[in-house]
Amino acid sequence: MAPPPRAWQRMLSGRRLDLLDPSPMDVEIEDIAHGLARVARWNGQTKGPIPFNVAQHSLIVENFCGELKPGWPVKWRLAALLHDAPEFVIGDMISPFKAQLGEHYKAIESRLMQAIHLRFGLPAHLPDTVEKLIKRGDRASAYFEAVQLAGFEPQEALKFFGEPKGVAPLTLRAMTTLEAQEAYLKRFETLAKQHVAA
């Protein structure tokens, strides 16, 4: 009987992360930051010489969540920063394609997210109210990205992402890979220390 196909990925940290049955012990923030800073949003279909990456997007979403709910507990700010963390191994797929892949993809993404949350002291499943606020921050960032970088007309972006209410208008400049990676790690370290102390 043939062995099952390999379902793990070796990380630069030396960890081997099983994509189908991920262990929190195999999750390292350095691997997440490294991967997200190298994953392009919008399948790379953005203006300018530098792809707009998921690490920078995640920083914006976390900041927007703070604007939407001042005084939000630091653990939820940390969850907002990590909201796209599974993409460090499975990439960033546009929502219409994710919908076509269906439940199998969602299950893999969910298991990865649970392992990431547990690794950093968050509940495996976030409360609905927290998920909804993160989604608001995510959609607000997507609106600005769509209009400024991805070629959407404002009315088209409003249709798909809604009006970004409750956040300051944003002018985007794509960070380099190293800028985004370093900024992501720095913000994580700040939030993680506050989370442990809380």
Backbone torsions as a table, in degrees:
resi	resn	phi	psi	omega
1	MET	NA	128.7	-177.3
2	ALA	-70.9	142.2	177.1
3	PRO	-66.9	154.1	178.7
4	PRO	-63.7	151.2	-180.0
5	PRO	-62.9	150.8	179.0
6	ARG	-61.1	132.2	178.9
7	ALA	-125.8	17.9	178.2
8	TRP	-112.9	158.6	175.8
9	GLN	-123.9	136.0	175.0
10	ARG	-81.9	131.9	179.2
11	MET	-99.4	161.4	178.6
12	LEU	-63.8	-23.4	176.4
13	SER	-71.3	-13.9	-175.7
14	GLY	100.7	-10.5	178.4
15	ARG	-68.4	150.7	171.3
16	ARG	-115.4	108.7	-176.1
17	LEU	-96.3	118.4	176.9
18	ASP	-77.2	116.8	-175.2
19	LEU	-73.1	-23.6	-178.3
20	LEU	-93.7	-25.8	179.4
21	ASP	-141.1	67.8	-172.7
22	PRO	-71.3	139.5	176.1
23	SER	-101.1	136.6	175.4
24	PRO	-56.2	-28.0	-178.0
25	MET	-69.9	-15.5	179.6
26	ASP	-100.0	11.2	-179.7
27	VAL	-103.5	125.0	177.7
28	GLU	-126.6	137.4	-176.8
29	ILE	-65.1	-30.9	178.8
30	GLU	-63.8	-37.6	177.2
31	ASP	-67.7	-40.5	179.2
32	ILE	-62.7	-50.4	-178.4
33	ALA	-62.1	-42.0	179.1
34	HIS	-60.7	-47.1	-178.0
35	GLY	-67.9	-47.7	-176.3
36	LEU	-63.6	-33.1	179.8
37	ALA	-70.7	-11.2	-179.3
38	ARG	-113.2	6.4	176.9
39	VAL	-102.8	123.3	-177.6
40	ALA	-84.6	135.3	170.4
41	ARG	-72.2	157.8	174.6
42	TRP	58.3	31.1	-178.2
43	ASN	52.9	28.3	178.6
44	GLY	80.9	1.9	-178.1
45	GLN	-86.1	65.8	179.4
46	THR	-130.3	154.8	-178.3
47	LYS	-73.1	154.0	174.0
48	GLY	98.5	167.9	-175.3
49	PRO	-78.1	-15.3	-176.1
50	ILE	-116.4	128.2	175.9
51	PRO	-63.2	144.1	176.9
52	PHE	-84.1	119.2	-169.8
53	ASN	-101.4	165.6	-174.6
54	VAL	-69.8	-31.4	177.8
55	ALA	-62.0	-44.3	178.8
56	GLN	-65.6	-43.0	176.4
57	HIS	-55.9	-43.9	-177.8
58	SER	-64.0	-37.8	176.4
59	LEU	-62.7	-40.8	179.4
60	ILE	-65.3	-45.1	-179.0
61	VAL	-61.3	-43.7	179.3
62	GLU	-62.2	-41.4	178.5
63	ASN	-65.3	-42.4	178.2
64	PHE	-61.5	-38.8	179.0
65	CYS	-61.3	-37.3	176.2
66	GLY	-66.4	-33.8	176.6
67	GLU	-71.9	-39.0	-178.5
68	LEU	-70.1	-32.2	-178.7
69	LYS	-139.9	79.4	178.0
70	PRO	-56.0	139.8	-179.4
71	GLY	81.1	7.7	177.6
72	TRP	-58.1	137.2	179.9
73	PRO	-53.6	142.7	-175.3
74	VAL	-60.6	-30.2	-179.6
75	LYS	-64.3	-32.0	178.8
76	TRP	-79.1	-30.0	173.1
77	ARG	-63.7	-40.3	176.7
78	LEU	-63.0	-42.0	177.7
79	ALA	-61.9	-36.7	178.9
80	ALA	-65.8	-41.7	178.1
81	LEU	-61.8	-34.8	-176.8
82	LEU	-91.1	7.2	-168.9
83	HIS	-61.4	-27.0	177.7
84	ASP	-110.1	16.2	-174.3
85	ALA	-56.3	-35.6	178.4
86	PRO	-56.9	-21.9	-177.7
87	GLU	-68.1	-9.6	177.2
88	PHE	-67.5	-18.3	175.1
89	VAL	-119.3	-24.7	-177.4
90	ILE	-108.1	-0.9	177.3
91	GLY	78.8	173.2	-179.7
92	ASP	-106.9	112.8	177.5
93	MET	-106.3	140.9	178.5
94	ILE	-65.2	148.6	-173.5
95	SER	-54.2	-42.3	-179.9
96	PRO	-59.8	-34.2	179.7
97	PHE	-74.8	-39.7	176.3
98	LYS	-56.3	-41.3	-179.2
99	ALA	-62.0	-34.9	179.8
100	GLN	-72.2	-29.9	180.0
101	LEU	-73.1	-28.7	170.7
102	GLY	78.5	-153.9	-168.3
103	GLU	-67.3	-32.3	-177.8
104	HIS	-62.7	-44.8	177.8
105	TYR	-63.1	-44.9	-179.0
106	LYS	-60.1	-37.1	-179.5
107	ALA	-66.5	-42.5	178.4
108	ILE	-63.6	-46.7	179.6
109	GLU	-60.3	-42.0	-178.7
110	SER	-65.3	-42.4	179.1
111	ARG	-64.1	-40.5	177.1
112	LEU	-62.7	-44.1	-179.7
113	MET	-63.2	-40.7	178.3
114	GLN	-61.4	-44.2	179.5
115	ALA	-62.8	-39.9	179.1
116	ILE	-65.2	-45.6	178.9
117	HIS	-59.3	-47.8	-178.2
118	LEU	-63.7	-36.5	179.8
119	ARG	-60.1	-33.5	-174.8
120	PHE	-111.0	24.5	170.4
121	GLY	76.1	24.5	177.0
122	LEU	-107.5	157.5	175.7
123	PRO	-64.8	146.2	-179.5
124	ALA	-56.2	-41.2	179.2
125	HIS	-116.8	126.5	-179.9
126	LEU	-79.6	149.9	173.1
127	PRO	-59.4	149.4	-179.0
128	ASP	-56.3	-38.9	-178.5
129	THR	-63.9	-35.8	178.4
130	VAL	-69.9	-46.1	177.6
131	GLU	-56.6	-42.2	-177.1
132	LYS	-67.1	-39.6	179.6
133	LEU	-68.6	-40.8	177.0
134	ILE	-61.3	-40.0	178.8
135	LYS	-63.9	-37.0	176.5
136	ARG	-62.3	-45.0	177.4
137	GLY	-63.5	-38.2	179.8
138	ASP	-64.6	-45.0	-178.9
139	ARG	-69.3	-34.5	176.9
140	ALA	-64.3	-44.1	177.3
141	SER	-63.3	-43.0	-179.8
142	ALA	-60.3	-37.4	178.6
143	TYR	-60.4	-51.4	-178.4
144	PHE	-64.4	-39.9	177.7
145	GLU	-62.9	-43.8	-177.5
146	ALA	-60.5	-46.9	-175.7
147	VAL	-74.2	-42.2	-173.1
148	GLN	-87.6	-27.3	-172.5
149	LEU	-122.1	-32.3	-169.0
150	ALA	-103.1	10.4	172.2
151	GLY	81.1	12.6	178.4
152	PHE	-80.5	143.5	167.6
153	GLU	-76.0	149.2	-177.8
154	PRO	-52.4	-42.8	-178.3
155	GLN	-65.9	-36.4	177.8
156	GLU	-65.8	-43.0	178.7
157	ALA	-64.5	-39.0	176.7
158	LEU	-60.2	-40.3	-179.6
159	LYS	-61.9	-42.6	-175.3
160	PHE	-87.2	-33.5	-171.6
161	PHE	-119.0	-10.9	-179.0
162	GLY	79.0	167.7	179.7
163	GLU	-76.4	131.5	-178.6
164	PRO	-77.4	77.1	-177.9
165	LYS	-81.3	145.5	173.8
166	GLY	84.7	4.4	178.2
167	VAL	-127.3	153.0	179.5
168	ALA	-71.9	141.1	175.4
169	PRO	-54.7	146.2	-171.8
170	LEU	-126.3	133.4	171.2
171	THR	-107.9	119.2	-171.6
172	LEU	-91.9	138.6	169.1
173	ARG	-133.5	119.8	-177.2
174	ALA	-63.9	129.0	174.4
175	MET	-76.8	153.4	170.2
176	THR	-70.4	166.3	178.2
177	THR	-54.8	-48.8	-176.6
178	LEU	-68.9	-37.7	176.9
179	GLU	-60.0	-47.2	-177.6
180	ALA	-66.8	-42.3	-180.0
181	GLN	-61.1	-46.7	-178.6
182	GLU	-67.3	-40.5	179.5
183	ALA	-66.1	-39.0	179.0
184	TYR	-63.8	-47.1	179.6
185	LEU	-63.0	-41.5	-179.6
186	LYS	-63.6	-43.4	179.6
187	ARG	-67.5	-39.6	177.0
188	PHE	-59.3	-46.8	-177.4
189	GLU	-60.1	-41.0	178.4
190	THR	-62.8	-50.0	-178.5
191	LEU	-66.2	-41.6	-178.5
192	ALA	-62.6	-40.9	178.8
193	LYS	-64.3	-42.8	178.0
194	GLN	-65.3	-36.8	179.7
195	HIS	-65.6	-43.2	179.6
196	VAL	-65.4	-37.2	-177.7
197	ALA	-76.8	-20.0	-175.0
198	ALA	-69.4	NA	NA
